[in-house]
Amino acid sequence: MGDSSIKSLLCIDNDAGPQKIGFLLLNQFSMIAFASAVEPLRAANRQANKILFEWVVASPDGQVSTASNGMLIQANTGIEALQECQIVFVCAGVRVRENTNKAILNLIRRLDRNGAIIGAICTGTYVMAAAGLLRDRRCTIHWEHIDGLSEEFPNLDITNDLFEIDGNRVTCSGGTASLDMILNLITQTHGAVLAAQISDQLIHDRIREPSDRQRMELRSRLGVSHPKLLAVVKIMEDNLEEPLVQTDIAIKTHLSTRQLERLFRKYLDTTPTRYYLNLRLARARHLLRQTSMSILSVALACGFVSASHFSKCYRECYGRTPRAERNPN
């Protein structure tokens, strides 16, 4: 395991010129995650009134990369320029497996051998894992993809943190967490005062710590504050692979089954059974979209006893079969 600082790995020498950071954009990358990483670098140069950072943007084929929102980003260099970067971030987004190939994996392995710090933004963590660069390292990924990554790479040490810095490996959950990650890097390399000025400039009221959680608190996500209901939902979220029966959940939260029914009707306009089923189906949807697990394996991982029962429930919820979800075209 490494430490949580990359300062010792970077050559910080004001006379040596700017630090060069590379971004490898895979197709369907997350635009907000990419922009949130680049903009604080631009702001750092502006605030310092000197070029502290330079960045290069490359694509696997040297051409245009298409973001998940459909916008096009033209590479400003060929992939060979990544060899000159001290840090290279693999930026990905939806359908990362379909947009990863052997050439990409070999490229980041080569960059690693040449001494670059390898980083990942959003689902770029999958690419690092597939390249074998995350063995014995902490890593993180967008919360929506944690289940899929852990199913495919069961030995990875995956956290739910905003970003992880473990030695010469940097992984970020994506979204606006990229901003906090880069501000943390700037703090380590150029000081907290500059990082605070950049945060203020970008109207970012607090530089979050790496260990800050990705998701909103359950209270905020549900829009309710009833402690018993929150306790019930937490138990459900923690037991998706082996679902608990309603009576057991009621006992664990010191409620009667009738009280449990009333709470869900009053605050969530549904039944406990339906809510629990929808949680399991939502997890199944993530696994279908993000992994190559068989439909039966997905069904079992989400607490269904058979593929046929799973398919029936899935079709009733989403209007399409699990097979159609996996192959939308």
C-alpha positions as CSV (number, residue, x, y, z in Angstrom):
1,M,0.0,0.0,0.0
2,G,1.2,3.5,-0.7
3,D,0.4,6.6,1.2
4,S,-2.3,9.3,0.4
5,S,0.2,11.8,-1.1
6,I,1.7,12.0,-4.5
7,K,3.8,15.0,-3.7
8,S,6.9,12.9,-3.2
9,L,6.4,11.3,-6.6
10,L,6.2,14.6,-8.5
11,C,9.3,16.6,-9.3
12,I,8.3,20.0,-7.8
13,D,10.9,22.4,-9.1
14,N,9.8,25.9,-10.0
15,D,12.7,26.2,-12.4
16,A,11.9,23.0,-14.2
17,G,8.8,24.4,-15.9
18,P,5.2,23.4,-15.6
19,Q,3.9,20.0,-14.6
20,K,2.4,18.2,-17.6
21,I,-0.8,16.3,-17.1
22,G,-2.3,14.0,-19.7
23,F,-5.9,13.0,-20.3
24,L,-6.7,10.0,-22.4
25,L,-10.4,10.3,-23.5
26,L,-12.2,7.1,-24.2
27,N,-15.4,7.3,-26.2
28,Q,-18.5,8.0,-24.1
29,F,-16.4,9.6,-21.4
30,S,-18.0,11.8,-18.7
31,M,-17.8,15.4,-19.8
32,I,-18.5,16.9,-16.3
33,A,-15.8,14.7,-14.8
34,F,-13.2,15.7,-17.5
35,A,-14.1,19.4,-17.4
36,S,-13.9,19.4,-13.5
37,A,-10.4,18.1,-13.8
38,V,-9.1,20.5,-16.4
39,E,-10.7,23.8,-15.2
40,P,-8.9,24.0,-11.9
41,L,-5.6,23.6,-13.8
42,R,-6.5,26.5,-16.0
43,A,-7.6,28.5,-12.9
44,A,-4.3,27.7,-11.2
45,N,-2.3,29.2,-14.0
46,R,-4.6,32.3,-14.0
47,Q,-4.4,32.8,-10.2
48,A,-0.6,32.3,-10.1
49,N,-0.1,34.5,-13.1
50,K,2.3,31.9,-14.5
51,I,2.1,28.5,-16.2
52,L,2.1,25.9,-13.4
53,F,0.4,23.2,-15.4
54,E,0.1,22.2,-19.0
55,W,-2.3,19.5,-20.2
56,V,-2.5,17.3,-23.2
57,V,-5.7,15.7,-24.4
58,A,-5.4,12.5,-26.4
59,S,-7.7,9.9,-27.8
60,P,-6.9,6.2,-28.5
61,D,-6.9,6.8,-32.3
62,G,-5.7,10.5,-32.3
63,Q,-9.1,11.7,-33.6
64,V,-12.3,13.0,-32.0
65,S,-13.6,11.5,-28.8
66,T,-17.4,11.5,-28.2
67,A,-18.6,12.3,-24.7
68,S,-21.6,10.5,-23.2
69,N,-23.6,13.7,-23.7
70,G,-22.8,13.6,-27.5
71,M,-20.3,16.5,-27.5
72,L,-17.1,16.0,-29.4
73,I,-13.6,16.7,-28.1
74,Q,-10.8,16.9,-30.6
75,A,-7.5,15.5,-29.4
76,N,-4.8,18.2,-29.3
77,T,-2.0,15.7,-29.5
78,G,-1.1,12.2,-30.4
79,I,-0.8,9.5,-27.8
80,E,3.0,9.7,-28.0
81,A,2.8,13.0,-26.2
82,L,1.4,11.2,-23.1
83,Q,4.9,9.8,-22.6
84,E,6.0,13.3,-21.5
85,C,3.4,13.6,-18.8
86,Q,4.0,13.1,-15.2
87,I,0.4,12.1,-14.6
88,V,-1.9,10.5,-17.1
89,F,-5.6,10.2,-16.4
90,V,-7.8,7.7,-18.2
91,C,-11.2,9.4,-18.6
92,A,-14.1,7.1,-19.3
93,G,-17.9,7.0,-18.7
94,V,-20.7,4.7,-19.9
95,R,-20.1,1.4,-21.6
96,V,-16.4,1.5,-20.6
97,R,-15.9,-2.2,-21.4
98,E,-17.0,-1.7,-25.0
99,N,-14.7,1.3,-25.4
100,T,-11.6,-0.5,-24.0
101,N,-9.3,-2.7,-26.1
102,K,-5.9,-4.3,-25.9
103,A,-4.2,-1.3,-27.4
104,I,-5.5,0.9,-24.7
105,L,-4.5,-1.5,-22.0
106,N,-1.0,-1.9,-23.4
107,L,-0.7,1.9,-23.7
108,I,-1.3,2.6,-20.0
109,R,0.9,-0.4,-19.0
110,R,3.7,1.2,-21.1
111,L,3.1,4.6,-19.5
112,D,3.3,3.0,-16.1
113,R,6.6,1.2,-17.0
114,N,8.0,4.6,-18.2
115,G,7.3,6.1,-14.7
116,A,4.1,8.1,-15.2
117,I,1.6,8.3,-12.3
118,I,-1.5,6.5,-13.7
119,G,-4.9,7.9,-12.8
120,A,-8.5,7.2,-13.6
121,I,-11.5,9.4,-13.7
122,C,-15.0,8.0,-13.4
123,T,-15.1,4.5,-14.9
124,G,-11.4,4.8,-16.0
125,T,-10.8,2.7,-12.9
126,Y,-12.1,-0.3,-14.8
127,V,-9.4,0.2,-17.4
128,M,-6.7,0.4,-14.8
129,A,-8.1,-2.8,-13.2
130,A,-8.2,-4.6,-16.5
131,A,-4.6,-3.6,-17.2
132,G,-3.6,-5.1,-13.8
133,L,-2.5,-1.8,-12.3
134,L,-4.6,-1.9,-9.2
135,R,-3.3,-5.0,-7.4
136,D,-2.8,-4.3,-3.7
137,R,-4.0,-0.7,-4.2
138,R,-7.0,1.1,-2.8
139,C,-9.2,2.5,-5.6
140,T,-12.6,4.0,-6.1
141,I,-15.1,4.4,-9.0
142,H,-18.5,6.1,-9.4
143,W,-21.0,4.6,-6.9
144,E,-23.2,3.3,-9.7
145,H,-20.3,1.1,-10.9
146,I,-19.0,-0.2,-7.6
147,D,-21.1,-3.4,-7.7
148,G,-20.1,-4.2,-11.3
149,L,-16.4,-3.6,-10.6
150,S,-16.3,-5.7,-7.5
151,E,-18.2,-8.6,-9.3
152,E,-15.7,-8.6,-12.1
153,F,-12.6,-8.0,-10.0
154,P,-13.4,-9.5,-6.6
155,N,-9.9,-9.0,-5.2
156,L,-9.8,-5.3,-5.6
157,D,-9.9,-3.0,-2.6
158,I,-12.7,-0.7,-3.7
159,T,-13.8,2.2,-1.5
160,N,-16.8,4.5,-1.7
161,D,-14.6,7.6,-1.3
162,L,-14.6,10.6,-3.6
163,F,-11.0,9.8,-4.8
164,E,-8.1,7.6,-3.7
165,I,-4.4,8.3,-3.9
166,D,-2.4,5.2,-3.2
167,G,1.2,5.6,-4.2
168,N,1.5,6.2,-7.9
169,R,-2.2,5.2,-8.5
170,V,-4.9,7.9,-8.4
171,T,-8.6,7.0,-8.9
172,C,-11.5,9.3,-8.9
173,S,-15.3,8.6,-8.7
174,G,-16.0,11.2,-11.4
175,G,-18.6,14.0,-11.6
176,T,-17.5,17.0,-9.6
177,A,-15.2,14.9,-7.4
178,S,-12.6,15.5,-10.1
179,L,-12.5,19.1,-9.0
180,D,-11.8,18.1,-5.4
181,M,-9.1,15.6,-6.5
182,I,-7.2,18.2,-8.6
183,L,-7.6,20.8,-5.9
184,N,-6.0,18.3,-3.5
185,L,-3.2,17.8,-5.9
186,I,-2.7,21.6,-6.2
187,T,-2.7,21.8,-2.4
188,Q,0.1,19.2,-2.2
189,T,2.2,20.7,-4.9
190,H,1.6,24.5,-4.7
191,G,0.0,25.1,-1.3
192,A,-3.4,25.4,0.3
193,V,-3.7,29.2,-0.3
194,L,-3.6,28.8,-4.1
195,A,-6.1,25.8,-3.9
196,A,-8.5,28.0,-1.8
197,Q,-8.3,30.8,-4.3
198,I,-9.1,28.5,-7.2
199,S,-12.0,26.9,-5.2
200,D,-13.4,30.4,-4.5
201,Q,-13.0,31.4,-8.2
202,L,-14.9,28.4,-9.3
203,I,-17.7,29.0,-6.7
204,H,-16.8,25.8,-4.9
205,D,-17.6,26.5,-1.3
206,R,-15.6,23.6,0.2
207,I,-12.7,21.5,-0.9
208,R,-13.9,18.0,0.0
209,E,-11.6,15.4,1.5
210,P,-10.8,12.2,-0.3
211,S,-12.8,10.2,2.3
212,D,-16.0,12.2,1.8
213,R,-18.7,10.0,0.6
214,Q,-19.9,10.1,-3.0
215,R,-23.7,9.8,-2.4
216,M,-26.0,12.1,-0.6
217,E,-27.2,10.9,2.8
218,L,-30.1,8.6,2.7
219,R,-32.2,11.3,4.4
220,S,-31.6,13.7,1.5
221,R,-32.0,11.1,-1.2
222,L,-35.4,10.0,0.0
223,G,-36.5,13.4,1.1
224,V,-37.8,12.0,4.4
225,S,-36.4,12.2,8.0
226,H,-38.4,9.5,9.8
227,P,-35.6,7.6,11.6
228,K,-37.4,4.2,11.5
229,L,-38.0,4.4,7.8
230,L,-34.4,5.4,7.1
231,A,-33.3,2.4,9.2
232,V,-35.5,0.1,7.2
233,V,-34.2,1.3,3.9
234,K,-30.6,1.1,5.0
235,I,-31.2,-2.6,6.0
236,M,-32.7,-3.2,2.6
237,E,-29.8,-1.6,0.7
238,D,-27.4,-3.7,2.8
239,N,-29.1,-6.9,2.0
240,L,-29.8,-7.1,-1.8
241,E,-28.1,-10.4,-2.6
242,E,-29.9,-12.3,0.2
243,P,-33.1,-10.4,0.8
244,L,-34.7,-10.4,4.2
245,V,-38.3,-11.2,4.7
246,Q,-40.5,-8.4,5.8
247,T,-41.1,-9.8,9.3
248,D,-37.4,-10.0,10.0
249,I,-36.9,-6.4,8.9
250,A,-39.8,-5.3,11.2
251,I,-38.2,-7.1,14.1
252,K,-34.8,-5.6,13.4
253,T,-36.3,-2.1,13.5
254,H,-38.7,-2.8,16.4
255,L,-41.8,-2.3,14.3
256,S,-44.8,-4.4,13.6
257,T,-45.4,-5.4,9.9
258,R,-48.5,-3.2,9.9
259,Q,-46.4,-0.2,11.1
260,L,-43.9,-0.9,8.4
261,E,-46.6,-0.9,5.7
262,R,-48.0,2.4,7.0
263,L,-44.6,4.1,6.9
264,F,-44.0,3.2,3.3
265,R,-47.5,4.2,2.2
266,K,-47.3,7.5,4.0
267,Y,-43.8,8.6,3.0
268,L,-42.9,6.7,-0.2
269,D,-46.4,5.9,-1.6
270,T,-45.5,2.2,-2.1
271,T,-45.3,-1.0,-0.1
272,P,-42.1,-2.3,1.6
273,T,-42.1,-5.4,-0.7
274,R,-42.3,-3.3,-3.9
275,Y,-39.7,-0.8,-2.7
276,Y,-37.3,-3.7,-1.8
277,L,-37.9,-5.4,-5.2
278,N,-37.2,-2.1,-7.0
279,L,-33.9,-1.7,-5.2
280,R,-32.8,-5.2,-6.2
281,L,-33.9,-4.6,-9.8
282,A,-32.0,-1.3,-9.9
283,R,-28.8,-3.2,-8.9
284,A,-29.5,-5.8,-11.5
285,R,-29.8,-3.1,-14.1
286,H,-26.4,-1.7,-13.2
287,L,-24.8,-5.2,-13.4
288,L,-26.4,-5.9,-16.8
289,R,-25.1,-2.7,-18.2
290,Q,-21.7,-2.8,-16.6
291,T,-20.5,-6.4,-16.6
292,S,-20.4,-9.5,-18.7
293,M,-22.0,-11.6,-16.0
294,S,-24.6,-14.1,-17.2
295,I,-28.2,-13.2,-16.7
296,L,-28.5,-16.1,-14.2
297,S,-25.5,-14.8,-12.2
298,V,-27.0,-11.3,-12.2
299,A,-30.3,-12.7,-10.9
300,L,-28.6,-14.6,-8.1
301,A,-26.5,-11.6,-7.2
302,C,-29.7,-9.6,-6.7
303,G,-31.6,-12.2,-4.7
304,F,-33.7,-13.9,-7.3
305,V,-34.0,-17.7,-7.2
306,S,-34.2,-18.2,-10.9
307,A,-33.5,-16.5,-14.2
308,S,-37.2,-16.8,-15.3
309,H,-38.5,-15.1,-12.2
310,F,-35.9,-12.4,-12.5
311,S,-36.8,-11.8,-16.2
312,K,-40.5,-11.6,-15.4
313,C,-40.0,-9.0,-12.6
314,Y,-37.5,-7.1,-14.7
315,R,-39.8,-6.8,-17.7
316,E,-42.7,-5.7,-15.4
317,C,-40.5,-2.9,-13.9
318,Y,-38.6,-1.7,-17.0
319,G,-40.7,-2.8,-19.9
320,R,-37.9,-4.9,-21.4
321,T,-36.2,-8.2,-20.7
322,P,-32.8,-8.4,-19.1
323,R,-31.4,-9.7,-22.4
324,A,-32.9,-6.6,-24.3
325,E,-31.3,-4.4,-21.6
326,R,-27.9,-5.8,-22.3
327,N,-28.4,-5.6,-26.1
328,P,-30.4,-2.4,-26.7
329,N,-29.7,-2.4,-30.4
